[in-house]
């Protein structure tokens, strides 16, 4: 993981857990450099990321002040995607499961015991009545599911494959939801214009397997189909 990402995740976790509360000043850039043995450029990039996501505000002459804590919206539970939508749903595999290095696109920090292993990544496009509504990318440690890339999905479902082939169940999740403008690639796949608004949902799924965490990044076009309380991989 890039150094600025590591610092960003560390500071964000401290804010979320209440180590720093609204109104507190974070350590200065110089203090962060000394504490973490990093450059000022690295420290500044981490703080810029926290500011972009609304965790802090940069005050001239004062430093980085923690804003009112934002709360992740617990909107998504594990349930059938088709059942939630109630209409014809298709999943187009854009990138079949394959071995990769961990991606900087993953918003939740990858657990230390997983970082040393390669990961398995796959990408799918979800369509409702042939209209693309969700682009999903998923990553997990390759050591947790041997031979996974040689298997097909049971009934097109990742979660059902985990349950029936590996006896692994989803037991919980953390989510972060933010509004973003669509990049040219996301816009092309969702058939919208670059710069149009999309919902970016980051999910960290915990499972009954102690060594398996699933990291998902979703981009949703909610123009016709708002996000409900269910999601299915």
C-alpha positions as CSV (number, residue, x, y, z in Angstrom):
1,X,0.0,0.0,0.0
2,X,1.2,3.5,-0.8
3,X,2.6,5.4,2.2
4,X,0.1,8.2,2.0
5,X,-2.8,5.7,1.8
6,X,-1.5,3.9,4.9
7,X,-1.4,7.2,6.8
8,X,-4.8,8.3,5.5
9,X,-6.4,5.0,6.7
10,X,-4.7,5.3,10.1
11,X,-5.8,8.8,10.7
12,X,-9.3,8.1,9.4
13,X,-9.6,5.1,11.8
14,X,-8.5,7.3,14.7
15,X,-11.2,9.9,13.8
16,X,-13.9,7.2,13.4
17,X,-13.0,5.6,16.7
18,X,-13.0,8.9,18.6
19,X,-9.3,9.3,19.3
20,X,-9.7,12.6,17.6
21,X,-13.1,14.3,18.1
22,X,-14.7,17.2,16.2
23,X,-12.7,20.4,16.9
24,X,-9.4,18.6,17.6
25,X,-6.4,19.5,15.5
26,X,-4.5,16.6,13.9
27,X,-0.7,16.5,14.3
28,X,1.0,19.0,12.0
29,X,2.6,17.9,8.8
30,X,6.0,18.1,10.4
31,X,4.8,16.0,13.4
32,X,3.4,13.4,11.1
33,X,6.6,13.3,9.2
34,X,8.6,12.7,12.4
35,X,6.1,10.1,13.8
36,X,5.8,8.1,10.6
37,X,9.2,8.7,8.9
38,X,7.6,10.1,5.8
39,X,8.0,13.2,3.6
40,X,5.9,16.3,3.8
41,X,4.5,15.5,0.4
42,X,3.2,12.1,1.7
43,X,1.7,13.7,4.8
44,X,0.0,16.4,2.7
45,X,-1.5,13.9,0.3
46,X,-3.0,11.9,3.2
47,X,-4.5,15.1,4.7
48,X,-5.8,16.2,1.3
49,X,-7.6,12.8,1.1
50,X,-9.2,13.3,4.5
51,X,-10.3,16.8,3.6
52,X,-11.7,15.6,0.3
53,X,-13.9,13.0,2.1
54,X,-15.0,15.6,4.7
55,X,-13.2,14.3,7.8
56,X,-11.2,17.4,8.3
57,X,-10.9,21.0,7.2
58,X,-7.6,22.8,6.7
59,X,-7.5,26.1,8.6
60,X,-5.0,28.7,7.6
61,X,-2.5,29.2,10.3
62,X,-4.0,26.5,12.6
63,X,-3.7,23.1,10.8
64,X,-6.1,20.3,10.1
65,X,-9.2,20.3,12.3
66,X,-11.5,17.3,12.6
67,X,-15.0,18.0,11.4
68,X,-18.3,16.6,12.8
69,X,-17.9,12.8,12.5
70,X,-19.5,11.4,9.4
71,X,-21.4,8.2,9.8
72,X,-21.3,5.3,7.3
73,X,-24.8,4.4,6.1
74,X,-25.6,0.8,6.9
75,X,-27.9,0.5,3.8
76,X,-26.7,-2.8,2.4
77,X,-27.4,-6.2,3.8
78,X,-26.6,-9.6,2.2
79,X,-29.7,-10.7,0.2
80,X,-30.5,-11.6,-3.4
81,X,-29.8,-8.7,-5.7
82,X,-32.5,-9.9,-8.1
83,X,-35.0,-10.2,-5.2
84,X,-34.3,-6.7,-4.1
85,X,-34.8,-5.2,-7.6
86,X,-37.7,-7.4,-8.5
87,X,-36.9,-7.4,-12.2
88,X,-34.7,-9.1,-14.8
89,X,-31.1,-8.9,-13.6
90,X,-28.0,-10.0,-15.5
91,X,-24.4,-10.0,-14.5
92,X,-21.8,-9.5,-17.2
93,X,-18.3,-10.7,-16.3
94,X,-15.9,-8.0,-17.4
95,X,-12.8,-9.5,-15.7
96,X,-13.0,-13.2,-14.7
97,X,-11.4,-14.1,-11.4
98,X,-7.6,-13.8,-11.7
99,X,-4.5,-13.4,-9.5
100,X,-3.4,-9.8,-9.0
101,X,-1.6,-7.5,-6.6
102,X,-3.7,-5.5,-4.2
103,X,-5.2,-2.4,-5.8
104,X,-5.0,1.2,-4.6
105,X,-8.6,1.4,-5.5
106,X,-9.6,-0.5,-2.4
107,X,-10.8,2.1,0.1
108,X,-10.8,0.0,3.2
109,X,-7.3,-0.9,4.6
110,X,-6.3,-4.4,3.6
111,X,-5.6,-6.5,6.7
112,X,-1.9,-7.0,7.6
113,X,-2.1,-10.8,7.4
114,X,-3.5,-10.5,3.9
115,X,-1.1,-8.0,2.4
116,X,1.8,-10.4,1.9
117,X,-0.4,-12.7,-0.3
118,X,-1.5,-12.0,-3.8
119,X,-5.2,-11.4,-4.2
120,X,-7.9,-12.6,-6.6
121,X,-9.9,-9.9,-8.4
122,X,-13.0,-10.0,-10.6
123,X,-15.1,-7.3,-12.2
124,X,-18.8,-7.5,-13.2
125,X,-21.4,-5.2,-14.6
126,X,-25.0,-5.6,-13.2
127,X,-27.8,-4.8,-15.6
128,X,-31.6,-4.5,-15.0
129,X,-33.8,-5.0,-18.0
130,X,-30.5,-4.8,-20.1
131,X,-29.7,-1.4,-18.7
132,X,-26.4,-1.2,-16.7
133,X,-26.9,0.0,-13.2
134,X,-23.9,-1.2,-11.2
135,X,-20.2,-1.7,-11.8
136,X,-18.5,-3.9,-9.2
137,X,-14.9,-4.8,-8.4
138,X,-14.0,-7.4,-5.8
139,X,-10.8,-8.5,-4.2
140,X,-9.8,-11.1,-1.6
141,X,-6.7,-13.0,-0.5
142,X,-5.8,-15.8,-2.8
143,X,-4.6,-18.0,0.0
144,X,-8.1,-18.2,1.5
145,X,-9.7,-19.9,-1.4
146,X,-7.4,-22.3,-3.2
147,X,-8.4,-23.2,-6.8
148,X,-11.1,-20.5,-6.8
149,X,-10.1,-19.2,-10.3
150,X,-10.8,-22.7,-11.7
151,X,-14.4,-22.7,-10.5
152,X,-17.5,-21.2,-12.0
153,X,-20.0,-19.3,-9.9
154,X,-23.0,-21.3,-8.6
155,X,-26.1,-19.8,-10.2
156,X,-24.0,-16.8,-11.1
157,X,-23.6,-15.9,-7.3
158,X,-20.3,-15.3,-5.6
159,X,-21.8,-15.6,-2.1
160,X,-23.6,-18.9,-3.0
161,X,-20.3,-20.2,-4.4
162,X,-18.6,-19.4,-1.1
163,X,-21.4,-21.2,0.8
164,X,-21.8,-24.3,-1.3
165,X,-18.2,-24.9,-2.4
166,X,-16.2,-23.6,0.6
167,X,-18.8,-23.6,3.4
168,X,-18.0,-19.9,4.1
169,X,-20.8,-17.5,5.0
170,X,-20.9,-13.7,5.1
171,X,-21.2,-12.6,8.7
172,X,-21.1,-8.8,8.5
173,X,-19.9,-5.7,6.6
174,X,-18.7,-2.1,6.8
175,X,-19.8,0.4,4.2
176,X,-18.9,3.9,3.1
177,X,-21.0,5.7,0.6
178,X,-20.1,8.8,-1.3
179,X,-21.3,10.8,-4.3
180,X,-18.8,11.2,-7.1
181,X,-18.6,12.2,-10.8
182,X,-18.2,9.4,-13.2
183,X,-14.8,8.8,-14.8
184,X,-14.7,8.2,-18.5
185,X,-14.4,4.4,-18.0
186,X,-17.2,4.2,-15.4
187,X,-19.4,6.4,-17.6
188,X,-18.7,4.2,-20.7
189,X,-19.7,1.1,-18.8
190,X,-22.8,2.5,-17.2
191,X,-23.8,4.3,-20.4
192,X,-23.8,7.8,-18.9
193,X,-21.8,10.9,-19.6
194,X,-18.4,11.5,-18.1
195,X,-18.9,13.8,-15.1
196,X,-22.5,12.6,-14.4
197,X,-23.1,11.8,-10.7
198,X,-22.7,8.2,-9.5
199,X,-22.9,6.6,-6.1
200,X,-19.6,5.0,-5.1
201,X,-20.0,2.4,-2.4
202,X,-17.0,0.8,-0.7
203,X,-17.8,-2.4,1.3
204,X,-15.6,-4.6,3.5
205,X,-17.3,-8.0,4.0
206,X,-16.3,-10.1,7.0
207,X,-16.8,-13.9,6.7
208,X,-16.9,-17.0,8.8
209,X,-13.4,-17.8,7.5
210,X,-10.8,-16.0,9.7
211,X,-8.5,-15.4,6.8
212,X,-11.1,-14.2,4.2
213,X,-12.2,-10.6,3.9
214,X,-13.8,-9.4,0.7
215,X,-13.2,-5.8,-0.4
216,X,-15.7,-4.4,-2.9
217,X,-15.9,-1.1,-4.8
218,X,-19.3,-0.4,-6.5
219,X,-20.3,2.4,-8.8
220,X,-24.0,2.8,-9.2
221,X,-26.2,4.7,-11.6
222,X,-29.3,5.4,-9.4
223,X,-31.2,7.4,-11.9
224,X,-33.9,4.8,-12.3
225,X,-33.1,2.4,-9.5
226,X,-32.4,3.8,-6.0
227,X,-30.3,1.8,-3.6
228,X,-32.4,-0.3,-1.2
229,X,-31.4,-2.4,1.7
230,X,-30.1,-5.5,0.0
231,X,-27.1,-6.5,-2.1
232,X,-25.8,-9.7,-3.5
233,X,-22.4,-10.6,-5.0
